[in-house]
């Protein structure tokens, strides 16, 4: 994916449905060039074209979300990978930072086993011989490519791992991290029961938002890995809840 493709997806993620002419102006290229880029993105299922407008095809598509703040997410993933030694068995939940973590482990570790409810992650690293992947069963959400439901619990109970890596949609003061989908939130809570520690990978901008579903983990130790753009006020709010903070 080119840098301009990534920039288009970033703009559409934050701006929603936009005119092609506005995209052209913000990118500093001609309307013809933008239309060619949009045609390419549409063929990959990432963008929808309307008359004179463009919008994201599916905001839950992991492939599309990966392009949004890609370099920032990659730094987060690389920082998180330092927590994982060779030959470890870990759990990784769905999310763009989590998907990049799985790739980073596949590139830099040996003998790691990834237990996940993300079909996207399982497929993404399936040909890497230095990692093994266990895909938890359940009802597959087509858009997010995540398994949810009671079968996830039955499968997750067969494991006892040191770390579960998850994403988050936002933060709620006094409550903690949040998710926007109740079935995915329940899957995360279920997986956390099989882990000694939960590590949250998310961009600092998420602290300006919150999802509808709190991710409550009880007394489970938590660590946040986020980008260096996190403000001191946000850091203090997280630290006040006993959560370790690591900046990438």
C-alpha positions as CSV (number, residue, x, y, z in Angstrom):
1,X,0.0,0.0,0.0
2,X,1.5,3.4,-1.0
3,X,1.9,6.3,1.4
4,X,-0.8,8.2,-0.5
5,X,-3.2,5.3,-0.2
6,X,-2.6,5.2,3.5
7,X,-3.2,9.0,3.8
8,X,-6.5,8.7,1.9
9,X,-7.6,6.0,4.4
10,X,-6.5,8.2,7.3
11,X,-8.5,11.2,5.9
12,X,-11.6,9.1,5.3
13,X,-11.3,7.5,8.8
14,X,-11.4,10.9,10.5
15,X,-13.5,12.9,7.9
16,X,-16.1,10.3,6.9
17,X,-17.7,10.9,3.5
18,X,-15.7,13.4,1.5
19,X,-15.7,15.0,-1.9
20,X,-13.0,13.9,-4.4
21,X,-12.1,17.5,-4.9
22,X,-11.5,18.0,-1.2
23,X,-9.3,14.9,-1.1
24,X,-7.4,16.2,-4.1
25,X,-6.8,19.5,-2.4
26,X,-5.7,18.0,0.9
27,X,-3.3,15.6,-0.8
28,X,-1.9,18.1,-3.2
29,X,-2.5,16.1,-6.3
30,X,-5.0,16.3,-9.2
31,X,-8.5,15.0,-9.2
32,X,-7.5,12.4,-11.9
33,X,-4.8,11.0,-9.6
34,X,-7.1,10.8,-6.6
35,X,-9.7,9.0,-8.7
36,X,-7.1,6.4,-9.8
37,X,-6.1,5.9,-6.2
38,X,-9.7,5.5,-5.1
39,X,-10.4,3.0,-7.9
40,X,-7.5,0.9,-6.7
41,X,-8.7,1.1,-3.1
42,X,-12.2,0.3,-4.1
43,X,-11.0,-2.9,-6.0
44,X,-9.4,-4.0,-2.7
45,X,-12.7,-3.4,-0.9
46,X,-11.4,-0.6,1.3
47,X,-13.3,2.4,-0.2
48,X,-16.7,3.0,-1.7
49,X,-17.2,5.5,-4.5
50,X,-20.3,7.6,-4.9
51,X,-20.9,10.4,-7.4
52,X,-18.1,12.8,-6.6
53,X,-17.6,11.4,-3.1
54,X,-15.6,8.6,-1.4
55,X,-16.0,6.9,2.0
56,X,-14.6,3.9,3.8
57,X,-16.2,0.7,2.7
58,X,-16.1,-0.8,6.2
59,X,-14.8,0.9,9.3
60,X,-14.4,-2.5,11.0
61,X,-12.1,-3.9,8.3
62,X,-8.7,-4.6,9.8
63,X,-6.9,-4.2,6.5
64,X,-8.2,-0.6,6.2
65,X,-7.6,0.3,9.8
66,X,-4.0,-0.8,9.5
67,X,-3.3,2.1,7.2
68,X,-4.6,4.7,9.7
69,X,-1.6,5.9,11.7
70,X,0.4,3.0,10.4
71,X,3.9,4.2,11.5
72,X,2.6,5.0,15.0
73,X,0.9,1.6,15.4
74,X,4.0,-0.1,14.1
75,X,6.1,1.6,16.9
76,X,3.5,0.4,19.5
77,X,3.7,-3.1,18.1
78,X,7.5,-3.2,18.1
79,X,7.5,-2.0,21.7
80,X,5.0,-4.6,22.8
81,X,7.0,-7.3,21.0
82,X,9.9,-6.7,23.5
83,X,7.6,-8.2,26.2
84,X,7.5,-11.5,24.4
85,X,10.5,-13.9,24.6
86,X,11.2,-16.8,22.2
87,X,9.1,-20.0,22.8
88,X,6.4,-18.1,24.7
89,X,2.7,-18.9,24.4
90,X,0.5,-15.7,24.4
91,X,-3.0,-14.6,23.5
92,X,-3.7,-11.8,21.0
93,X,-7.1,-10.3,20.5
94,X,-8.2,-8.5,17.3
95,X,-7.2,-5.0,16.4
96,X,-4.8,-3.2,14.1
97,X,-2.0,-2.8,16.6
98,X,-2.5,-6.4,17.7
99,X,-2.2,-7.5,14.0
100,X,1.0,-5.7,13.7
101,X,2.3,-7.2,16.9
102,X,1.6,-10.7,15.4
103,X,3.6,-9.8,12.3
104,X,6.5,-8.4,14.3
105,X,6.6,-11.6,16.4
106,X,6.6,-13.7,13.2
107,X,9.5,-11.6,11.9
108,X,11.6,-11.5,15.1
109,X,10.9,-14.4,17.4
110,X,11.3,-18.2,17.3
111,X,8.9,-20.8,18.7
112,X,6.1,-18.4,19.7
113,X,2.6,-19.7,19.9
114,X,-0.2,-17.2,19.3
115,X,-3.6,-18.1,20.6
116,X,-6.2,-15.7,19.0
117,X,-9.8,-15.2,18.3
118,X,-8.8,-13.1,15.2
119,X,-9.2,-15.0,11.9
120,X,-7.4,-12.1,10.2
121,X,-4.3,-12.5,12.4
122,X,-4.3,-16.3,12.0
123,X,-4.5,-15.9,8.2
124,X,-1.9,-13.1,8.2
125,X,0.9,-15.2,9.8
126,X,-0.2,-18.6,8.6
127,X,2.8,-19.1,6.3
128,X,5.4,-18.1,8.9
129,X,7.1,-21.3,10.1
130,X,8.6,-19.8,13.2
131,X,5.2,-19.1,14.9
132,X,2.3,-21.4,15.6
133,X,-1.2,-20.1,15.6
134,X,-4.2,-21.5,17.6
135,X,-7.6,-20.0,16.4
136,X,-10.2,-20.0,19.1
137,X,-13.6,-21.3,17.9
138,X,-16.8,-19.4,18.0
139,X,-19.3,-17.3,15.9
140,X,-17.3,-15.4,13.2
141,X,-18.1,-11.7,12.8
142,X,-17.7,-11.2,9.1
143,X,-16.5,-7.6,9.2
144,X,-14.0,-7.7,12.0
145,X,-13.1,-11.4,11.3
146,X,-13.2,-12.1,15.1
147,X,-14.8,-15.2,16.8
148,X,-17.2,-14.4,19.6
149,X,-19.7,-16.2,21.8
150,X,-19.7,-19.1,24.3
151,X,-17.4,-21.3,22.2
152,X,-14.6,-18.7,22.7
153,X,-14.9,-19.3,26.4
154,X,-14.8,-23.1,26.1
155,X,-11.7,-22.9,23.9
156,X,-9.9,-20.2,26.0
157,X,-10.4,-22.2,29.2
158,X,-7.9,-24.8,27.8
159,X,-5.0,-22.3,28.1
160,X,-3.1,-20.6,30.8
161,X,-0.7,-17.9,29.4
162,X,1.3,-15.1,30.8
163,X,0.0,-12.3,28.6
164,X,-3.0,-11.3,26.6
165,X,-2.6,-8.4,24.2
166,X,-5.7,-6.5,23.3
167,X,-6.8,-3.3,21.5
168,X,-9.3,-0.7,22.9
169,X,-11.7,1.7,21.4
170,X,-11.4,4.3,24.1
171,X,-11.1,5.2,27.8
172,X,-13.7,6.1,30.5
173,X,-12.4,7.9,33.6
174,X,-13.0,5.8,36.7
175,X,-13.8,2.7,34.7
176,X,-10.9,2.2,32.3
177,X,-10.6,0.9,28.8
178,X,-13.7,0.4,26.6
179,X,-14.9,-1.4,23.5
180,X,-17.6,-0.5,21.0
181,X,-19.0,-4.0,20.5
182,X,-20.5,-6.1,23.4
183,X,-19.7,-9.4,21.9
184,X,-16.0,-8.6,21.2
185,X,-15.8,-7.1,24.7
186,X,-17.1,-10.3,26.2
187,X,-14.6,-12.3,24.2
188,X,-11.8,-10.1,25.6
189,X,-13.0,-10.5,29.1
190,X,-13.2,-14.3,28.6
191,X,-9.7,-14.5,27.2
192,X,-8.3,-12.4,30.1
193,X,-9.4,-15.1,32.5
194,X,-6.7,-17.4,31.0
195,X,-3.9,-14.8,31.2
196,X,-1.8,-13.6,34.1
197,X,-1.6,-10.0,32.7
198,X,-3.4,-7.9,30.1
199,X,-1.4,-5.6,27.8
200,X,-3.4,-2.9,26.0
201,X,-2.1,-1.7,22.6
202,X,-3.7,1.5,21.4
203,X,-3.0,5.0,20.1
204,X,-3.0,7.9,22.5
205,X,-5.9,9.6,20.6
206,X,-8.2,6.9,21.8
207,X,-8.2,8.6,25.2
208,X,-10.4,11.4,23.8
209,X,-13.1,8.8,23.1
210,X,-14.9,5.9,24.8
211,X,-16.9,3.0,23.6
212,X,-20.2,1.9,25.1
213,X,-18.8,-1.3,26.7
214,X,-16.4,-1.2,29.7
215,X,-13.6,-3.7,29.6
216,X,-13.5,-4.6,33.3
217,X,-10.7,-7.0,34.3
218,X,-11.1,-6.9,38.1
219,X,-7.7,-7.0,39.9
220,X,-5.9,-8.3,36.8
221,X,-2.5,-6.5,36.3
222,X,-2.7,-4.2,33.3
223,X,-0.1,-2.5,31.1
224,X,-0.7,0.1,28.4
225,X,1.6,0.4,25.4
226,X,0.8,3.6,23.5
227,X,2.6,6.3,21.4
228,X,4.7,9.1,22.8
229,X,2.0,11.6,21.9
230,X,0.1,10.7,25.1
231,X,-0.3,13.8,27.2
232,X,0.8,13.9,30.8
233,X,-2.8,14.4,32.1
234,X,-3.9,11.2,30.3
235,X,-0.9,9.4,31.7
236,X,-1.7,10.4,35.2
237,X,-5.3,9.2,34.8
238,X,-4.1,5.8,33.7
239,X,-1.4,5.5,36.4
240,X,-4.0,6.5,39.0
241,X,-5.8,3.3,38.2
242,X,-2.7,1.2,38.8
243,X,-2.0,0.6,35.2
244,X,1.6,0.5,34.0
245,X,2.3,2.9,31.1
246,X,4.9,2.3,28.3
247,X,5.4,4.9,25.6
248,X,6.7,3.8,22.1
